[in-house]
Amino acid sequence: MNAVLREQVRELPDLEKLALVDEILSDLDRPDPEIDAAWLMEVRERQAAYRAGRLKTRSYAEVMNRYRQS
């Protein structure tokens, strides 16, 4: 990163830094058709397995209890 830019960012008030970070993250968060297609295929496969009884499910409470104990 450019040293001048880095110094300019350091001098910003915290709220402006947060706004800048939010804008940068929004700019980086672009849809990726390949990733979207892969997730859609995964969802469809899991849904088909669930409907066919090949996928074991857990209740929300069971999942939350497991992570609370970790």
Backbone as CSV, one residue per row, in Angstrom:
resi,resn,N_x,N_y,N_z,CA_x,CA_y,CA_z,C_x,C_y,C_z
1,MET,0.844,-1.167,0.000,0.000,0.000,0.000,0.899,1.242,0.000
2,ASN,0.467,2.228,-0.707,1.176,3.495,-0.799,1.292,4.123,0.590
3,ALA,2.491,4.555,0.964,2.736,5.124,2.297,1.928,6.394,2.530
4,VAL,1.763,7.205,1.512,0.988,8.440,1.654,-0.477,8.108,1.910
5,LEU,-0.991,7.173,1.153,-2.376,6.758,1.340,-2.587,6.161,2.738
6,ARG,-1.650,5.318,3.162,-1.726,4.719,4.489,-1.799,5.803,5.569
7,GLU,-0.974,6.817,5.441,-0.970,7.903,6.419,-2.275,8.692,6.373
8,GLN,-2.799,8.909,5.188,-4.077,9.619,5.060,-5.199,8.842,5.742
9,VAL,-5.186,7.531,5.584,-6.208,6.698,6.220,-6.064,6.754,7.738
10,ARG,-4.851,6.710,8.222,-4.623,6.768,9.678,-5.138,8.071,10.283
11,GLU,-5.100,9.143,9.515,-5.539,10.444,10.009,-7.055,10.618,9.992
12,LEU,-7.763,9.719,9.345,-9.230,9.826,9.284,-9.846,9.564,10.652
13,PRO,-10.983,10.214,10.938,-11.732,9.861,12.148,-12.229,8.410,12.034
14,ASP,-12.447,7.774,13.173,-12.836,6.365,13.180,-14.073,6.082,12.326
15,LEU,-15.077,6.942,12.393,-16.293,6.696,11.609,-16.016,6.748,10.110
16,GLU,-15.129,7.628,9.688,-14.772,7.682,8.273,-13.960,6.453,7.865
17,LYS,-13.120,5.965,8.775,-12.384,4.726,8.499,-13.354,3.572,8.306
18,LEU,-14.366,3.493,9.184,-15.361,2.428,9.065,-16.119,2.527,7.748
19,ALA,-16.484,3.745,7.367,-17.184,3.935,6.093,-16.302,3.511,4.923
20,LEU,-15.013,3.811,5.001,-14.076,3.418,3.952,-13.943,1.898,3.876
21,VAL,-13.814,1.263,5.028,-13.721,-0.204,5.063,-14.983,-0.825,4.470
22,ASP,-16.143,-0.285,4.840,-17.410,-0.797,4.317,-17.465,-0.664,2.800
23,GLU,-17.023,0.472,2.297,-17.026,0.687,0.848,-16.064,-0.266,0.147
24,ILE,-14.895,-0.470,0.717,-13.921,-1.391,0.120,-14.465,-2.814,0.109
25,LEU,-15.039,-3.250,1.227,-15.598,-4.606,1.286,-16.753,-4.783,0.312
26,SER,-17.587,-3.769,0.186,-18.698,-3.832,-0.770,-18.171,-3.949,-2.187
27,ASP,-17.103,-3.244,-2.470,-16.502,-3.298,-3.802,-15.928,-4.681,-4.102
28,LEU,-15.390,-5.338,-3.084,-14.796,-6.666,-3.270,-15.828,-7.780,-3.329
29,ASP,-17.015,-7.526,-2.802,-18.059,-8.554,-2.700,-18.908,-8.575,-3.969
30,ARG,-18.300,-9.043,-5.048,-19.004,-9.121,-6.327,-19.472,-10.555,-6.567
31,PRO,-20.631,-10.711,-7.198,-21.102,-12.064,-7.508,-20.115,-12.801,-8.418
32,ASP,-19.999,-14.082,-8.186,-19.156,-14.928,-9.027,-20.039,-16.038,-9.578
33,PRO,-20.365,-15.994,-10.862,-21.275,-16.991,-11.441,-20.835,-18.436,-11.225
34,GLU,-19.536,-18.703,-11.246,-19.052,-20.077,-11.044,-19.334,-20.545,-9.623
35,ILE,-19.070,-19.686,-8.642,-19.332,-20.049,-7.249,-20.836,-20.192,-7.018
36,ASP,-21.622,-19.267,-7.564,-23.075,-19.352,-7.420,-23.611,-20.646,-8.014
37,ALA,-23.094,-21.050,-9.177,-23.537,-22.289,-9.823,-23.154,-23.506,-8.985
38,ALA,-21.955,-23.485,-8.419,-21.513,-24.608,-7.582,-22.398,-24.735,-6.346
39,TRP,-22.728,-23.601,-5.705,-23.590,-23.648,-4.523,-24.999,-24.111,-4.882
40,LEU,-25.508,-23.674,-6.025,-26.840,-24.104,-6.452,-26.877,-25.616,-6.650
41,MET,-25.844,-26.176,-7.266,-25.774,-27.622,-7.465,-25.709,-28.341,-6.114
42,GLU,-24.903,-27.817,-5.189,-24.791,-28.410,-3.855,-26.133,-28.400,-3.128
43,VAL,-26.820,-27.287,-3.195,-28.135,-27.170,-2.540,-29.110,-28.168,-3.127
44,ARG,-29.130,-28.263,-4.437,-30.063,-29.209,-5.091,-29.744,-30.649,-4.714
45,GLU,-28.452,-30.992,-4.642,-28.068,-32.355,-4.270,-28.464,-32.659,-2.822
46,ARG,-28.243,-31.710,-1.921,-28.613,-31.921,-0.522,-30.133,-32.019,-0.361
47,GLN,-30.842,-31.184,-1.099,-32.303,-31.213,-1.022,-32.835,-32.554,-1.526
48,ALA,-32.284,-33.058,-2.608,-32.707,-34.353,-3.142,-32.378,-35.468,-2.150
49,ALA,-31.210,-35.414,-1.529,-30.827,-36.431,-0.545,-31.749,-36.369,0.664
50,TYR,-32.108,-35.178,1.094,-33.028,-35.022,2.233,-34.390,-35.616,1.898
51,ARG,-34.897,-35.268,0.745,-36.227,-35.775,0.343,-36.239,-37.287,0.165
52,ALA,-35.093,-37.847,-0.233,-35.005,-39.298,-0.429,-34.689,-40.027,0.873
53,GLY,-34.483,-39.294,1.955,-34.193,-39.918,3.239,-32.749,-40.355,3.396
54,ARG,-31.864,-39.879,2.549,-30.450,-40.253,2.620,-29.623,-39.266,3.424
55,LEU,-30.241,-38.214,3.914,-29.517,-37.183,4.631,-30.069,-37.066,6.042
56,LYS,-29.194,-37.298,7.020,-29.610,-37.181,8.413,-29.643,-35.707,8.787
57,THR,-30.683,-35.316,9.483,-30.800,-33.919,9.901,-30.671,-33.812,11.414
58,ARG,-30.421,-32.586,11.856,-30.354,-32.300,13.289,-31.230,-31.091,13.558
59,SER,-31.792,-31.060,14.730,-32.635,-29.928,15.097,-31.759,-28.707,15.363
60,TYR,-32.370,-27.547,15.285,-31.672,-26.293,15.590,-31.117,-26.338,17.009
61,ALA,-31.928,-26.809,17.962,-31.505,-26.870,19.362,-30.269,-27.765,19.518
62,GLU,-30.253,-28.894,18.827,-29.112,-29.810,18.908,-27.834,-29.142,18.379
63,VAL,-27.960,-28.460,17.271,-26.804,-27.782,16.681,-26.305,-26.683,17.615
64,MET,-27.221,-25.877,18.134,-26.824,-24.773,19.010,-26.198,-25.291,20.300
65,ASN,-26.737,-26.348,20.870,-26.160,-26.928,22.093,-24.736,-27.414,21.846
66,ARG,-24.502,-27.985,20.694,-23.163,-28.476,20.371,-22.158,-27.331,20.338
67,TYR,-22.525,-26.215,19.732,-21.596,-25.105,19.614,-21.480,-24.292,20.901
68,ARG,-22.481,-24.326,21.723,-22.390,-23.639,23.010,-21.440,-24.364,23.945
69,GLN,-21.325,-25.681,23.790,-20.463,-26.477,24.646,-19.000,-26.396,24.211
70,SER,-18.757,-25.946,23.001,-17.375,-25.862,22.477,-16.588,-24.777,23.135
